Amino acid sequence: NGPGNGSGDRPGPSDENTSVQARASSQCLASWAEGPLLWPAALYVTGVNAENFPDSFHFDRAKLHNKPTPTVAQVKRAGLSHFTEMKVQMARIESLLATQRTFILGQSATLADFIVYGSPWLLETLGGRSEVLDKLPNTRQWMSRVAAIGHGSATPMSAEEAMTIANLAAPESLGESLSDAPGEQNAMPDGIS
């Protein structure tokens, strides 16, 4: 069996890192991954590849931010302005993996790996093979390990069959939540009530 998932040779999430500390670490990494890591990568790769997006995409993004619709040249310049920060953030992934860990929090994949994986994946999905990532060997190897986990396998079925399965399913316990940690309920630092 692969580590933790009982599905043969494919690696997958395990119970190894389900402690309160590991979940808290995953939540902190998620905050970083969905903000400081993602945005420079997304703005860079969509900017330098602006000509590959329909005009409606640029119009939509401008409208979202209450700005005038930019030209492709303006979007490209804006994308390039995020290159340095994107490189810094990708190097931080390399730093997380510099301890010879197989995955970000240890030897098994956790939610943190899947959340952090999104930014380098986006960089290469929209921009092709990245020279920045090629200079980060631990990150490149980790990306291969995360990609090897895969997406599962689809089982063709009708909507009615899917609803029957969903209605008969019982949710698994999430285990101990962060607020359920012994002695942690409503615990506030001294002087804060």
SULTAGI-V175215 format. One record per residue. N is the residue number from 1. RES is the residue in one small letter. PSI is psi in radians with two decimals (NA if undefined). Layout:
n: [N/N]
res: [RES/RES]
psi: [PSI/PSI]
This chain:
n: [1/2/3/4/5/6/7/8/9/10/11/12/13/14/15/16/17/18/19/20/21/22/23/24/25/26/27/28/29/30/31/32/33/34/35/36/37/38/39/40/41/42/43/44/45/46/47/48/49/50/51/52/53/54/55/56/57/58/59/60/61/62/63/64/65/66/67/68/69/70/71/72/73/74/75/76/77/78/79/80/81/82/83/84/85/86/87/88/89/90/91/92/93/94/95/96/97/98/99/100/101/102/103/104/105/106/107/108/109/110/111/112/113/114/115/116/117/118/119/120/121/122/123/124/125/126/127/128/129/130/131/132/133/134/135/136/137/138/139/140/141/142/143/144/145/146/147/148/149/150/151/152/153/154/155/156/157/158/159/160/161/162/163/164/165/166/167/168/169/170/171/172/173/174/175/176/177/178/179/180/181/182/183/184/185/186/187/188/189/190/191/192/193]
res: [n/g/p/g/n/g/s/g/d/r/p/g/p/s/d/e/n/t/s/v/q/a/r/a/s/s/q/c/l/a/s/w/a/e/g/p/l/l/w/p/a/a/l/y/v/t/g/v/n/a/e/n/f/p/d/s/f/h/f/d/r/a/k/l/h/n/k/p/t/p/t/v/a/q/v/k/r/a/g/l/s/h/f/t/e/m/k/v/q/m/a/r/i/e/s/l/l/a/t/q/r/t/f/i/l/g/q/s/a/t/l/a/d/f/i/v/y/g/s/p/w/l/l/e/t/l/g/g/r/s/e/v/l/d/k/l/p/n/t/r/q/w/m/s/r/v/a/a/i/g/h/g/s/a/t/p/m/s/a/e/e/a/m/t/i/a/n/l/a/a/p/e/s/l/g/e/s/l/s/d/a/p/g/e/q/n/a/m/p/d/g/i/s]
psi: [2.56/2.83/2.04/-0.25/-0.06/0.41/0.72/-2.44/-0.13/2.28/2.79/3.10/2.60/3.14/-0.05/-0.68/0.80/0.23/2.86/-0.71/-0.76/-0.69/-0.67/-0.72/-0.72/-0.70/-0.70/-0.78/-0.61/-0.72/-0.73/-0.80/-0.60/-0.01/-1.62/-0.50/-0.83/-0.85/-0.80/-0.67/-0.82/-0.78/-0.67/-0.96/-0.63/-0.54/-0.91/-0.27/0.47/-0.61/-0.27/-0.06/2.53/2.71/-0.58/-0.54/-0.86/-0.68/-0.81/-0.80/-0.71/-0.76/-0.71/-0.67/0.21/0.81/2.80/2.66/2.16/2.86/2.86/-0.69/-0.70/-0.72/-0.72/-0.80/-0.75/-0.71/-0.79/-0.52/-0.24/0.03/-0.87/-0.80/-0.65/-0.79/-0.75/-0.80/-0.70/-0.63/-0.49/-0.58/-0.78/-0.73/-0.68/-0.49/0.04/-0.14/0.27/0.37/2.62/-0.67/3.06/-0.71/0.09/-2.57/-0.08/2.62/2.50/3.11/-0.62/-0.73/-0.75/-0.61/-0.81/-0.60/-0.51/-0.67/-0.88/-0.55/-0.82/-0.75/-0.76/-0.48/-0.71/-0.43/-0.03/-3.13/2.31/2.17/-0.54/-0.85/-0.53/-0.42/0.08/1.45/-0.67/-0.69/-0.75/-0.78/-0.72/-0.72/-0.70/-0.70/-0.75/-0.76/-0.57/-0.36/-0.61/-2.91/0.23/-2.93/2.45/2.54/1.95/2.32/2.82/2.89/-0.66/-0.75/-0.74/-0.74/-0.66/-0.82/-0.79/-0.74/-0.49/-0.24/2.57/2.33/2.54/2.66/2.43/-0.09/-2.76/2.12/2.95/-0.66/-0.16/0.02/2.41/2.28/0.07/-0.15/2.12/0.41/2.22/2.59/2.67/2.42/-0.08/2.21/NA]
